């Protein structure tokens, strides 16, 4: 499957919360060609949807290292703000 088409299908699956479909497509892609910046970025988006914050931050960091002008930096900054805002004491009185 062409790279652009696969990316679009993954983005559509993520946008429609079809997380299993996105996971399957990402797994196929990674098995065929290995991880590039776009694969890492989309994997990070999947991890975000699954609320796996540490995993998402790691994936966005890796994607940003490979493609500093890509969208991963924006998502990494957004997650950093979310994590900075998170008040752990609210759940542990």
N, C-alpha and C positions, 0 to 999 in steps of 0.2 A: 504494500500500500504506500502511495506517495507520502512523504514526510508532512507536507502541508495539510493534506486531507486527514491524516491521522491526528495531527494537532487539533484541527477543527472538531473532529468527532470527540476528542477528549474534553475540549472546552465546552462543547454542547452538553456532554454527559455531566460535567461538573456543575454547569449552570442550571441543570435540571435535577440536581441531587441524585443522579444515577451513579452512585459511588462505586458500586461493584463493576459496572461497565467501564468506568474510567480506570479503575484498578486493572482490569483485564487488559485493556488497550495499552496502558503504560507498561505492564509486565511483558506483553508481546514485543513492544518497541524496544525495551531494555534488553530482552533476550536476543533480538536480531542485531542490534547495532551498538549496544552499550549506551551509557548515559552521556548526553551532551547537555548544554545549558538549558535548552528548551525542555528536555525530558525532566531534568532536575527541578526546573521551575514548576512544571505541571504536576510533578510528584509532590512538591511543596504545597501546591494548592489543594491537592487531594488530602494531604495530612492536615491542613488547616480545616477543611470541611469535617474531618474526623476528630477534630479538636486534639490532635497530637502536636501540641505547640512546640516542644523541643525538637521533634523530628522535622517539622515545617521550617523552623529557624535554621536548622542544619542544612536542609536541602536548598533553601533560598541563599544561604551563605555560599554554598558550593556553586550554585548557578551564577551568583554575582561575581565570583572569582573568575569563572570562565567567560562571562559576558558582562563586563562592568556597565555597559550602556543599556542592558536589558531591563525588563520589568521587575526582576527579583529584588533589586535594591528598594523599590517602593514598598513591596510586600514585607520585606524584612523590617523596614522602618515602621510600618503599620503594626506588625506583630510586637516589635519592641515597645511601642507606645501602649499597646494593650497589656503587655506583661508588666510594664511600669505602673499602670493604673490599677492592676489587680491587687486587691487588699486581702492578703491571706488571713489577717486577724479577724476579718468579718466572719469567717467560717470556723474560727477556733476561739470562742469567747473565754 
